[in-house]
Amino acid sequence: MGMSWSARALLPAGLASDVARDAVQARLDRLVAEVSHWEPQSALSRFNRADAGEWVPLPDDLWTVLRAGLVLAARSDGAFDPTMGRLVDLWGFGPAGPCTPPAEDVAAAAHAAAGWRRLRLSPADQSACQPGGLALDLSGIAKGYGVDLVVDTLAGLGVAACLVEIGGELRGAGVRPDGEPWWVEIETPPDLAAPPSPIRLALHGLAVATSGDYRLMREVAGRRLSHTLDPRTGAPLRDAPASVTVLHERCMMADALSTVLTVLGPDAGMAYAEAEGLAARILTRDGRERLSRAFAAMLD
């Protein structure tokens, strides 16, 4: 999926590190073969190329992640939308890399072809109908799901304590050999007017995900283009928060929810976090820090 993974783990007696590593890599290879928009032969890419009206059987990982994404799309009124693949490519944030921003009519046509409400699923045979011109992109949720898969894979090998990371999303299980939890520090964007104090988190049965455009963004004609698109407009976010961090038991949810809050913006995003009881932190570019009640409680 265009990124690296890492895991620190306390291995039980008899489990060699290369055996654990190979098991993790094999599980992630299966995930990539299903959900990656970077792989032309992935199950996701095959769905994107399907003819209008064709029902496409979906393998287990793709089915699980897509269903979770659609549930979140409904709960957020479309602030999360897994059908923005063509627009992601048009704006230069897909596998092809940077490109000239699309003409208005081209972007409008791609936006009209997207939309989570156009997607129909059949639980009976675990398939999805390609309505025509719709392209899935699960990059806002698949990394977190991958983290959860690695934790589960290691647990199946008898590993009770680990810290797993994919593309900056992390989840900790158990404690370190010294009895301490897995401590991580939230990265602070480098261009804030007034950086807040660093925050360290103890990932003991928790996952953390942070969304922000300070690592993946472009400037075109003096305009800052965020890699996060607003599904409501089909264009990169304007005046997006500098970063949004979400804590959750499952990394898949932390990953996707950080995108939701980013799209909603500081005010609506924090209101959503409070309504859903989310542990969230939102940083704006002027250095203002906003913590949800659930997040603040974890710091006490």
Number of C-alpha atoms within 10 A of each C-alpha: 19 10 8 9 18 16 20 13 22 19 17 13 7 6 13 10 13 9 11 18 15 11 16 21 14 13 15 19 13 12 23 22 21 22 26 23 25 17 17 13 13 19 22 27 20 16 21 23 14 18 14 13 11 14 19 21 17 22 16 12 20 23 20 13 19 25 15 16 24 19 15 20 20 14 13 16 12 21 22 31 31 27 26 24 22 22 27 23 19 21 23 19 21 19 13 10 11 14 12 9 15 15 9 9 9 13 19 16 13 21 21 12 19 26 21 21 12 13 17 13 18 13 10 6 11 16 17 20 20 22 18 17 16 26 28 24 26 22 17 22 24 27 26 28 23 25 29 23 20 26 23 15 18 22 14 10 14 14 19 18 24 26 27 24 26 21 15 19 22 28 31 31 21 20 21 18 10 6 8 11 20 21 14 16 10 15 13 18 17 10 12 15 11 12 17 12 8 9 11 12 17 18 23 20 18 19 29 30 28 24 27 22 19 15 11 11 17 18 9 10 6 7 9 15 23 23 22 24 24 23 22 14 11 21 22 20 21 15 14 23 24 23 25 26 25 26 27 20 16 18 29 27 25 30 30 28 31 28 29 27 30 29 25 21 21 24 12 13 24 23 15 21 24 17 10 11 13 19 22 29 25 26 23 21 17 13 18 16 17 17 17 20 16 17 20 13 10 11 10 5
